[in-house]
Amino acid sequence: MSFIYLFSSPAEIAREVGSNAKKRRLSKNLSRKTLAENSGVSESTIKRFELTGVVTLEALILIATALDELSGVTRLFKPEHSGSYDELKNAKRKRGMR
């Protein structure tokens, strides 16, 4: 985990993700209207996401796909590597202990 995120609230991290999406949209020279048309997400939802970071997971996936950033979303929670024998053994589990 990055040191800076240890002191960030979930809302601050969400705002950063929204801001990053806006920067990505602008770097591709897309208006919110065009992104809305390309993603199927309303322009008002995109605006709210860019300003607050608040968006549904489904809308996030649609926006990420339209911005060619889907791989970042699909890497969430994906283990980089299994370090110990127990981690390797548990990687195949279907459910947790509790």
N, C-alpha and C positions, 0 to 999 in steps of 0.2 A: 504494500500500500504506500502510496506517495505521502510523504510527511505532511505536505500542505493540507491534504484532505482530512487528516486527523482532527483538525480544528475547524472544519467546515460543517455547517448544518446540512441536512438533506435538502432544504430549500435553497441554500447557496449553491450546492452542487447542481441542482436542477436548473437554476438560473444560468449557471455556466454552460450546461449542455444546450439550453435554448439559445444562448448567445453564440455558442460555437456553430449551431445550425444556421443561425442568421449569417454569420461570417462565411460559412460554406455556400449558402445560397447566393450571397453577394459576389463571392469569388467566381461563381458560375454565371454571373450576370443575369440572374433570374429575379423577376419581381415576385412578390407574394402571390399575386394573381396567377402567374405562370406556374409557380410551384403548386398552388392549389389545383390547377387544372391537371398538372402532371401526376400529382399524388392522389387525387381524389379526396383530399382533406380540405375543409373549408378555409377560406382566407382568414376568417376571424380566429379559427383555432390555431393556425400558423402564427398569427400575430401574438396571441396569448402565450403560445409555446416559446416564441423568441424572447418575449419580455419576462415571463415568469418561470418558464421551464415546466409548466403544468400541461400535461397532455396524456391521453390514454396510450397504453402500450401499442394498441393497434395503429393509432395515428402516428406514433413514433416510427413504427416499422414502415408505414407507407411513405412518410417524409424521408426517412433514411434511404429507402429504395430509390426515390426520385432524385436524391442528392448523391447517389452512388456511394453510400456509406453503410449499406446493409451488413457488410462483414464485421463492422464494429459492434453492431447490435447482436449478431449471432455469436460473437465471442464472449458475451456476458456469461459469467458463471462457468465457463468452460475451463476445466483444470489445465494448467500449462503442462504439468507433468506430475506423475505420482512419485513421491520421494521415498516413502518407506514401504516395507512389506505390507503393513496394515492398510495403507492408503491404496495400494494395488489391489488387495483383497476386497476392500470395501467399495472400490470403483464399480464393481459389477452388481452391487446391491440395488434392489428395486425400491426399498423403503428404509427409513431410519429406524433406530431402536425404539424411539418413543414417538 
